Amino acid sequence: MITRAYRYPLNGSSLEPGVPLLDVSGLTLRFGGITALADIGFTVTQGHVHAVIGPNGAGKSSLLNCVSGLYRPQAGHATLHTGKNGAATHDLIRMRPHRIARLGVARSFQNIELFRHLTVLENLMLGRHIHMRHRLLTSLVWYGPARKQEIVHRELVEEVIDLLQIQAVRHKPVGSLAYGFQKRVELGRALCMQPSLLLLDEPMAGMNAEEKEDMARFILDVHELAGVTVMLIEHDMNVVMDISDRVSVLDFGKLIADGTPAEVSRDPDVVKAYLGEELSA
Amino acid sequence: MPATSTGVHHRSYASELTLRHTHAEKFRLLLIALAVCALPFVVTPYWLTIANQIGIAVIGAIGLNILVGYTGQISLGQGGFLAVGAYTSAVLHIRAELPVPVCIVLAVLTTAVIGAFFGIPALRLKGLYLAIATLASQEIILFTVRTWDAVTGGTDAITLPRLELAGFVFRKDFHWYWIIAGLAILAVITGRNLFRTGLGRSFMAVRDHDIAASAMGVDVTRAKVMAFAISSAYAGLAGALTAHYTGIVTWERFTLQVSVLYLAIIIVGGLGSIAGSVYGAIFMITLPALLTRFGQDIQSSWPDAAQKMPAVQVVVFGLVIVLFLIFEPRGLNRIWHRMKDYVRFWPFRY
């Protein structure tokens, strides 16, 4: 699968491409009287780039937050398949976020949520957190596994740095970096987890055409070279149509369409949600 | 890997992970080590007492910085945790008659457990609210100490005999200096090590963004409780040392004022920096000592002013904190780095 001189596989899932990786069903989330998500159900397939689109306030980020455990929906399931041929299943709903991360669900955030006082390298090393063992005594004396694992995991982190072309800034505190770089570091931090499912919340928000192009390239690299399944939220329809295999469309908390980009773009409900209705005379 | 004219080049991740890369840095470390060893032979007994106080403050400040500076959990309970360490060690020594090193180790462990317990509010509270919760822990601990007559002796002071190890009696500040300096150096080394491993990094992740940290697989609950425990362990060590070094344990030594002093030490020194904790401790302990000395010097020539020195000390204490917050919130550590850069880039400005 990996055609470059990278030694570590970035894809943490051992499922065959084409089988269901994440089954979302009946997902309902309410904030007080507002129903943010109503009975959402779809399937993310291993090896796909699955886009979630919809107008502002449609519930896209809420959906992602439910899957990564930051929100507790009132009803529904999000079943993640892991292990050989998806033998093991885990319901992510009601699981705590760090447990979900340990299952290999990595994510980036809409508004960059990096550890801003840490360097790029430290941020990426935190992506390795779930793969490291953290013992107090060995950490205090910088001995044995505590020291060795810093070196071992650094090798994978350096490959991610190469992949995302952020070598020059690796020792800079992320807070001091330009926006585009921060977005890239956030993608890198999630990649360092060797995710089985990568959730990206508007990876191209606020970027110019050139930066978008770069980011799309990185996402495709991650997807095609490394074989990582990606679920992304995006506003830019051109980007979505270009890079995604499957699209789910949300509007006011409801799933109004789910299919290939071509199918979705012809769907009358989607056209209505995005462009509005013609007033009947 | 020494620095060459083209910079410092690493050929392995292991060499990059070392704390000191250049000969100049290693030489500076040697100078500091020599200074620490030479200090007790050259200073007067008065300043040796101050040096011992600084050593103890360094340990306590590193502990507080782990919690406040690195994990972002504001604590006003440092005085309480010092008290737990001091009383545990003293009571175990007096009543259970355990040897002092065992008492100190047990005091460290006890304080860690109690610190973890009082860290539980941090799971739900942040910032100012947490500060108030830790203020409560400070008061609860001191209240317990004052009223639990049977164990702590209540408001009466506990007097401890001089430390005796293998027949040798630690009578003088000179003897204590080596114990305190050794443990302070140990505290610095362990503190530095902690924050170049994944465990310490997860603490900093919780400080910078707890939601993102949990999305990265960091168990935020565990990290916060652990940070409280580790921080309190250092405080327990500092407290136990205070007890055995001064020979008198009384609750008045561990009031809220002490908690504030320790916060001032790490703010002035530099939050989130082990070196800063050391600079802060040196600065904040030396400054009042200097003012006291100054007061004694002008006693004969200007008695009015000398009389007002205690008030001046309080004002200067507050003024220093305010000035640091305004002009260098990142503390002495940052100032030191700026000075180094100035020399390094000279004759250029940057």
Interface residues (C-beta under 8 A of the other chain):
Chain A: S68 G69 L70 R96 P97 H98 A101 R102 A106 R107 F109 E113 L114 F115 R116 H117 L118 E122 M125 L126 G127 R128 H129 I130 M132 H134 R135 L136 T138 S139 L140 V141 W142 A146 R147 Q149 E150 I151 R154 E155 R189 M193
Chain B: S12 Y13 A14 L17 T190 N193 L194 R196 T197 G198 L199 G200 R201 S202 M204 A205 R207 D208 H209 I211 A212 A213 S214 A215 M216 G217 V218 D219 V220 M226 I230 G272
